Amino acid sequence: MRRLLYAALLLTVSLEAQQRMPAQAFELKAEDPSFWKLFDHNAKLNTMGKDFGFTEGPVWESSGSLLVSDEQKNWIYRLFPDGHRDEIIQFGDPDGNTFDREHRLLVTASVLRAIVRLSPDMKSYDVLADHYNGQRLNSPNDVTLGPDGAIYFTDPTLDLVKGEKQETPFQGVYRLDAKGNVTLLTKDLDQPNGLAFSPDGRFLYIDDTAQKNIRRYRFHNGTLSEGMIFADENVPGKRGVPDGMKTDKKGNLYVTGPGGVWVWSPSGKHLGTVLLPHQPANLTWGGRKNSTLFLTAGHFVYTLETKARGHLSYPTKATRP
């Protein structure tokens, strides 16, 4: 499903064809000297897992494992450092993941057209939201926890099942509160995808896969204002679009884009790009001191050690009894 949608967006080659392409060489490509404050010149890219369908939504567990969505096989897996994985739960097209304040896994499920929350044992789920103003959501894509404890998610049509009707007449970004109320924050993006808060909670970043740019909004404890184009990743003829994103403790923004992961300063300066063998879709922080980047890229999950300290909006240790 996502493979066909990427083909429509890129207009050149399908994602399946991209995965068959010869892998490009891993490279740390600096555009500014400050890039080397974040990465060691001799950093090595490691493969943590392979032979997936299409990997998405990585979430680090403090026990030393990684939860990963497989959009093609419709499973959420637990991936271990030695490469083996356990099947956790299966349902239609799991995509973005994060934890809530009680360390329960939140998942955007495109086929269900819903935000779901897994039970503590991860064997079942509850639907938290699948409508806005009485109309079904499109295909929720990414999700994060806000500084106010609410759930924030994007709802493009990227993974809308063929033949199903789009009921909500726009592609929105929403806030879901503890009482189950869904509030529209903005509908001014063509295809809102990844989203991340700045570590100080002042800004919400959202990328637009169709426009291939990143928007920045001022965050006011549940509302947005002053939307602006923060950065652009439109490289004509180059495969890859903005998708997953994360920030580090200093406010630098790491966004998947053409060829790899683009790194942006808090002021919007392109510091450099992590070029990867296969096009990445998403990423997260984890490992010792949250300094390891976990990168989902098609059939693969990669790891890369950095000098940075990652910012995670969700708790890394369970707080439930």
LUMPAMI-367630 format. One record per residue (C-alpha): residue in three letters; residue number from 1; x, y, z. Coordinates in Angstrom, 2 decimals, always signed. Layout:
<sites>
> resn resi xx yy zz
> ALA NUM X Y Z
...
</sites>
This chain:
<sites>
> resn resi xx yy zz
> MET 1 +0.00 +0.00 +0.00
> ARG 2 +2.66 +2.53 +1.03
> ARG 3 +4.83 +1.38 -1.86
> LEU 4 +2.20 +2.54 -4.36
> LEU 5 +1.63 +5.82 -2.55
> TYR 6 +5.31 +6.66 -2.56
> ALA 7 +5.37 +5.96 -6.27
> ALA 8 +2.59 +8.47 -6.75
> LEU 9 +4.46 +11.05 -4.70
> LEU 10 +7.88 +10.54 -6.24
> LEU 11 +6.56 +10.06 -9.80
> THR 12 +9.70 +8.20 -10.77
> VAL 13 +10.21 +4.79 -9.18
> SER 14 +8.12 +2.75 -6.78
> LEU 15 +9.35 +1.98 -3.30
> GLU 16 +9.56 -1.68 -4.29
> ALA 17 +11.83 -0.72 -7.17
> GLN 18 +13.88 +1.47 -4.84
> GLN 19 +14.49 -1.52 -2.57
> ARG 20 +15.80 -3.50 -5.55
> MET 21 +18.21 -0.73 -6.47
> PRO 22 +21.87 -1.19 -5.58
> ALA 23 +22.47 +0.18 -2.11
> GLN 24 +24.24 +3.52 -2.01
> ALA 25 +27.26 +3.90 +0.23
> PHE 26 +26.78 +5.05 +3.80
> GLU 27 +28.23 +8.53 +4.21
> LEU 28 +28.17 +11.39 +6.69
> LYS 29 +27.94 +14.45 +4.48
> ALA 30 +28.51 +17.73 +6.33
> GLU 31 +27.10 +21.01 +5.03
> ASP 32 +28.35 +22.93 +8.06
> PRO 33 +31.28 +22.28 +10.45
> SER 34 +28.89 +22.03 +13.41
> PHE 35 +27.63 +18.74 +11.92
> TRP 36 +30.75 +17.11 +13.40
> LYS 37 +29.65 +18.11 +16.88
> LEU 38 +26.81 +15.63 +16.38
> PHE 39 +28.61 +12.80 +14.58
> ASP 40 +32.06 +11.27 +14.76
> HIS 41 +33.97 +11.29 +11.46
> ASN 42 +34.54 +7.55 +11.83
> ALA 43 +31.02 +6.56 +12.91
> LYS 44 +29.88 +3.21 +11.53
> LEU 45 +26.42 +2.21 +10.37
> ASN 46 +25.28 -1.14 +11.74
> THR 47 +22.42 -3.40 +10.65
> MET 48 +20.22 -4.37 +13.60
> GLY 49 +17.56 -6.23 +11.61
> LYS 50 +16.72 -7.21 +8.04
> ASP 51 +14.25 -9.17 +5.89
> PHE 52 +11.26 -7.09 +6.96
> GLY 53 +8.53 -5.99 +4.58
> PHE 54 +8.51 -2.22 +5.19
> THR 55 +9.73 -0.91 +8.55
> GLU 56 +8.23 +2.09 +10.33
> GLY 57 +7.51 +3.58 +13.76
> PRO 58 +10.60 +2.59 +15.80
> VAL 59 +10.24 +2.98 +19.58
> TRP 60 +13.05 +2.27 +22.04
> GLU 61 +12.43 +0.20 +25.15
> SER 62 +14.67 +0.72 +28.16
> SER 63 +15.04 -3.06 +28.44
> GLY 64 +17.31 -2.86 +25.39
> SER 65 +14.93 -3.76 +22.56
> LEU 66 +13.17 -1.87 +19.80
> LEU 67 +9.50 -1.98 +18.80
> VAL 68 +9.08 -1.74 +15.03
> SER 69 +6.03 -1.63 +12.77
> ASP 70 +6.01 -3.62 +9.54
> GLU 71 +3.45 -2.00 +7.28
> GLN 72 +3.66 -4.71 +4.65
> LYS 73 +3.35 -7.72 +6.96
> ASN 74 +0.99 -5.87 +9.37
> TRP 75 +2.95 -6.87 +12.48
> ILE 76 +4.51 -4.96 +15.32
> TYR 77 +7.76 -6.69 +16.23
> ARG 78 +10.14 -6.51 +19.16
> LEU 79 +13.64 -6.43 +17.69
> PHE 80 +16.68 -7.37 +19.77
> PRO 81 +20.33 -6.27 +19.34
> ASP 82 +21.36 -9.70 +18.05
> GLY 83 +18.86 -9.39 +15.19
> HIS 84 +16.17 -11.82 +16.26
> ARG 85 +12.62 -10.57 +16.68
> ASP 86 +9.39 -11.57 +18.35
> GLU 87 +5.92 -11.05 +16.92
> ILE 88 +3.93 -8.78 +19.26
> ILE 89 +0.56 -8.08 +17.64
> GLN 90 -0.90 -8.01 +14.14
> PHE 91 -3.50 -5.66 +12.68
> GLY 92 -4.04 -3.56 +9.57
> ASP 93 -1.07 -1.40 +8.60
> PRO 94 +0.54 -0.24 +11.89
> ASP 95 +2.63 +2.84 +11.24
> GLY 96 +3.76 +5.43 +13.82
> ASN 97 +4.25 +4.45 +17.46
> THR 98 +4.89 +6.16 +20.78
> PHE 99 +4.24 +5.55 +24.47
> ASP 100 +1.73 +7.40 +26.60
> ARG 101 +2.47 +8.60 +30.15
> GLU 102 +1.58 +5.16 +31.55
> HIS 103 +3.97 +3.50 +29.09
> ARG 104 +1.21 +1.97 +26.98
> LEU 105 +1.97 +1.81 +23.27
> LEU 106 +0.01 +4.16 +21.00
> VAL 107 -0.19 +3.20 +17.33
> THR 108 -1.53 +4.83 +14.18
> ALA 109 -3.39 +2.08 +12.31
> SER 110 -4.07 +3.14 +8.74
> VAL 111 -6.39 +0.31 +7.72
> LEU 112 -8.42 +0.82 +10.90
> ARG 113 -8.27 +4.58 +10.25
> ALA 114 -7.66 +5.03 +13.95
> ILE 115 -5.37 +5.79 +16.86
> VAL 116 -5.19 +2.68 +19.02
> ARG 117 -3.68 +1.93 +22.43
> LEU 118 -2.26 -1.49 +23.21
> SER 119 -3.00 -3.24 +26.46
> PRO 120 -0.14 -3.54 +28.98
> ASP 121 +0.57 -7.10 +27.78
> MET 122 +0.40 -5.89 +24.13
> LYS 123 -2.00 -8.67 +23.17
> SER 124 -5.03 -6.50 +22.46
> TYR 125 -5.89 -2.88 +21.74
> ASP 126 -8.54 -0.23 +22.25
> VAL 127 -9.52 +2.36 +19.65
> LEU 128 -8.96 +5.83 +21.11
> ALA 129 -10.08 +7.87 +18.10
> ASP 130 -11.31 +7.11 +14.59
> HIS 131 -13.64 +10.05 +13.85
> TYR 132 -13.57 +13.82 +13.77
> ASN 133 -16.86 +15.73 +13.73
> GLY 134 -18.73 +12.51 +12.98
> GLN 135 -16.58 +11.67 +9.95
> ARG 136 -14.03 +8.88 +9.74
> LEU 137 -10.37 +9.83 +9.85
> ASN 138 -8.31 +9.31 +6.69
> SER 139 -5.25 +7.19 +7.51
> PRO 140 -3.50 +8.31 +10.71
> ASN 141 +0.23 +8.28 +10.09
> ASP 142 +2.44 +9.53 +12.92
> VAL 143 +1.86 +10.17 +16.60
> THR 144 +3.72 +11.85 +19.44
> LEU 145 +3.11 +12.89 +23.02
> GLY 146 +2.87 +16.61 +23.67
> PRO 147 +4.41 +18.62 +26.53
> ASP 148 +0.88 +18.87 +27.95
> GLY 149 +0.46 +15.09 +28.04
> ALA 150 -2.05 +15.05 +25.16
> ILE 151 -1.65 +12.91 +22.03
> TYR 152 -0.84 +14.64 +18.73
> PHE 153 -1.19 +12.92 +15.37
> THR 154 -1.25 +13.51 +11.63
> ASP 155 -3.99 +12.27 +9.31
> PRO 156 -3.01 +12.35 +5.62
> THR 157 -4.55 +10.22 +2.88
> LEU 158 -1.23 +8.52 +2.13
> ASP 159 -2.40 +5.08 +3.27
> LEU 160 -6.12 +5.38 +2.67
> VAL 161 -7.25 +1.94 +1.52
> LYS 162 -8.07 +1.81 -2.17
> GLY 163 -11.80 +1.98 -2.71
> GLU 164 -12.57 +3.52 +0.68
> LYS 165 -14.14 +6.96 +0.77
> GLN 166 -12.40 +9.98 +2.21
> GLU 167 -14.96 +11.36 +4.65
> THR 168 -12.94 +14.13 +6.31
> PRO 169 -12.49 +16.62 +3.43
> PHE 170 -8.95 +17.64 +4.34
> GLN 171 -5.70 +16.24 +5.70
> GLY 172 -5.39 +17.44 +9.29
> VAL 173 -3.20 +17.49 +12.36
> TYR 174 -5.03 +16.75 +15.60
> ARG 175 -4.88 +16.77 +19.38
> LEU 176 -6.45 +13.92 +21.35
> ASP 177 -6.99 +14.61 +25.05
> ALA 178 -7.42 +12.25 +28.00
> LYS 179 -11.23 +12.42 +27.69
> GLY 180 -11.17 +11.27 +24.07
> ASN 181 -11.87 +14.69 +22.55
> VAL 182 -10.32 +15.19 +19.11
> THR 183 -9.44 +18.79 +18.23
> LEU 184 -8.26 +19.98 +14.81
> LEU 185 -5.05 +21.98 +15.06
> THR 186 -4.38 +22.76 +11.41
> LYS 187 -5.45 +21.65 +7.94
> ASP 188 -3.04 +23.77 +5.92
> LEU 189 -0.71 +20.92 +4.88
> ASP 190 -1.27 +18.83 +1.76
> GLN 191 -0.08 +15.56 +3.30
> PRO 192 +1.01 +16.00 +6.94
> ASN 193 +3.28 +13.17 +7.99
> GLY 194 +5.98 +13.16 +10.69
> LEU 195 +5.78 +15.44 +13.71
> ALA 196 +8.00 +16.29 +16.67
> PHE 197 +8.14 +18.85 +19.47
> SER 198 +11.16 +20.97 +20.24
> PRO 199 +12.74 +19.90 +23.56
> ASP 200 +11.63 +23.15 +25.26
> GLY 201 +8.03 +22.58 +24.09
> ARG 202 +7.84 +25.94 +22.31
> PHE 203 +7.46 +24.57 +18.77
> LEU 204 +5.79 +21.73 +16.91
> TYR 205 +7.42 +20.60 +13.67
> ILE 206 +5.34 +18.85 +11.01
> ASP 207 +6.56 +17.76 +7.62
> ASP 208 +4.50 +17.76 +4.44
> THR 209 +5.32 +14.75 +2.28
> ALA 210 +3.60 +16.17 -0.80
> GLN 211 +5.29 +19.58 -0.62
> LYS 212 +8.58 +18.03 +0.64
> ASN 213 +8.99 +20.70 +3.28
> ILE 214 +8.90 +21.07 +7.06
> ARG 215 +6.57 +23.47 +8.84
> ARG 216 +7.14 +24.98 +12.27
> TYR 217 +4.32 +26.15 +14.53
> ARG 218 +4.45 +27.94 +17.84
> PHE 219 +2.86 +25.72 +20.48
> HIS 220 +0.52 +27.17 +23.13
> ASN 221 -0.38 +24.33 +25.47
> GLY 222 -2.76 +22.68 +23.01
> THR 223 -3.09 +25.18 +20.17
> LEU 224 -0.85 +26.30 +17.32
> SER 225 -0.02 +29.66 +15.75
> GLU 226 +2.54 +31.34 +13.48
> GLY 227 +2.90 +28.48 +11.02
> MET 228 +5.85 +28.88 +8.68
> ILE 229 +8.00 +26.88 +6.28
> PHE 230 +11.02 +25.97 +8.38
> ALA 231 +13.02 +23.92 +5.86
> ASP 232 +12.76 +22.42 +2.39
> GLU 233 +13.88 +18.97 +1.26
> ASN 234 +12.74 +19.16 -2.35
> VAL 235 +15.53 +17.76 -4.52
> PRO 236 +14.24 +17.28 -8.10
> GLY 237 +14.85 +13.78 -9.39
> LYS 238 +16.06 +12.49 -6.02
> ARG 239 +14.13 +9.67 -4.36
> GLY 240 +12.88 +10.13 -0.81
> VAL 241 +10.52 +12.53 +0.95
> PRO 242 +10.23 +14.02 +4.45
> ASP 243 +8.63 +11.46 +6.75
> GLY 244 +9.75 +10.60 +10.30
> MET 245 +11.47 +13.19 +12.49
> LYS 246 +12.99 +13.62 +15.93
> THR 247 +14.84 +16.36 +17.84
> ASP 248 +17.89 +16.18 +20.05
> LYS 249 +18.35 +17.84 +23.43
> LYS 250 +19.80 +20.97 +21.80
> GLY 251 +16.89 +21.39 +19.43
> ASN 252 +18.46 +20.07 +16.23
> LEU 253 +15.93 +18.36 +13.97
> TYR 254 +16.60 +15.00 +12.28
> VAL 255 +14.24 +14.32 +9.35
> THR 256 +14.17 +11.54 +6.79
> GLY 257 +14.48 +12.91 +3.29
> PRO 258 +16.06 +12.28 -0.10
> GLY 259 +18.89 +9.79 +0.34
> GLY 260 +18.90 +9.60 +4.10
> VAL 261 +18.42 +11.71 +7.23
> TRP 262 +18.71 +15.48 +6.96
> VAL 263 +19.89 +17.34 +10.05
> TRP 264 +18.65 +20.89 +10.65
> SER 265 +19.70 +23.41 +13.30
> PRO 266 +17.02 +25.09 +15.44
> SER 267 +17.32 +28.12 +13.16
> GLY 268 +16.62 +26.08 +10.02
> LYS 269 +20.18 +25.65 +8.72
> HIS 270 +20.96 +22.41 +6.92
> LEU 271 +23.90 +21.02 +8.90
> GLY 272 +24.38 +17.83 +6.92
> THR 273 +22.91 +14.54 +5.76
> VAL 274 +23.33 +10.95 +6.89
> LEU 275 +23.29 +9.07 +3.58
> LEU 276 +21.97 +5.53 +4.01
> PRO 277 +22.13 +2.40 +1.84
> HIS 278 +18.33 +2.34 +1.57
> GLN 279 +15.79 +5.13 +1.83
> PRO 280 +14.70 +5.64 +5.47
> ALA 281 +11.11 +6.24 +6.53
> ASN 282 +11.50 +6.89 +10.25
> LEU 283 +13.89 +7.06 +13.19
> THR 284 +14.10 +7.27 +16.95
> TRP 285 +16.60 +7.71 +19.75
> GLY 286 +17.64 +5.03 +22.19
> GLY 287 +20.54 +3.09 +23.62
> ARG 288 +22.92 +4.40 +26.24
> LYS 289 +22.08 +8.03 +27.08
> ASN 290 +19.69 +8.14 +24.08
> SER 291 +22.65 +8.76 +21.79
> THR 292 +21.94 +5.98 +19.28
> LEU 293 +19.81 +6.61 +16.21
> PHE 294 +17.60 +3.69 +15.21
> LEU 295 +16.66 +4.03 +11.54
> THR 296 +13.92 +2.13 +9.70
> ALA 297 +14.64 +1.78 +5.99
> GLY 298 +12.49 -0.58 +3.94
> HIS 299 +13.55 -4.15 +4.70
> PHE 300 +16.16 -2.97 +7.22
> VAL 301 +16.67 -1.43 +10.64
> TYR 302 +20.00 +0.36 +11.10
> THR 303 +21.76 +1.83 +14.13
> LEU 304 +24.18 +4.75 +14.25
> GLU 305 +26.03 +6.05 +17.29
> THR 306 +26.12 +9.85 +17.65
> LYS 307 +27.61 +12.52 +19.88
> ALA 308 +24.14 +14.00 +20.45
> ARG 309 +21.61 +13.27 +23.16
> GLY 310 +18.17 +12.54 +21.82
> HIS 311 +14.95 +14.10 +23.04
> LEU 312 +12.08 +11.67 +23.56
> SER 313 +8.57 +12.87 +24.39
> TYR 314 +7.58 +9.53 +25.88
> PRO 315 +8.85 +7.83 +29.06
> THR 316 +11.55 +5.21 +28.50
> LYS 317 +10.68 +3.26 +31.66
> ALA 318 +7.31 +1.91 +32.66
> THR 319 +5.58 +3.99 +35.30
> ARG 320 +2.50 +1.82 +35.73
> PRO 321 +2.20 -0.32 +38.90
</sites>
